[in-house]
Amino acid sequence: MKAFPALLFALAITAIIAMAMLVVGGNALLNTNSVPVLNSPASSVSNASVPSSDLKLAAAEQRISDMQKLINQYQMREQQYQTELQQAAQKINDANAQLAQDNQQLQVFQQVLTALQQRGIIRITQDGQIQLLRGGDGF
């Protein structure tokens, strides 16, 4: 009597494993996103007239070509970044030159305001207002 449930359990496990194998095999068979394997029996049968070393050489040449394309892309991207970096550095230099020029102009304005204050022509209040004084030199 104990052998019967064990036999059913073994058949059930075998059926589950067989179904899993069928699902995996069917998925592999229907998968369109696959790459042919170089050393697979199917590739050696279909390319029986081409020696194996020629296939390996062609695959290596293809990989080298792909790598060279990738290197060229990276070099072009690096040149683009170098150009952008130079443009940004030039903009910074231009901004610094403009800032220096603005600072010089500000110093001239400050000197003019100070001279006008010293001569009694204007007065600058605490809140920053500029008042013209009447009766100063020539007024």
Secondary structure, 3 states (H helix, E strand, C coil): CCHHHHHHHHHHHHHHHHHHHHHHHHHHHHCCCCCCCCCCHHHHHHCCCCCHHHHHHHHHHHHHHHHHHHHHHHHHHHHHHHHHHHHHHHHHHHHHHHHHHHHHHHHHHHHHHHHHHHCCCEEECCCCCEEECCCCCCC
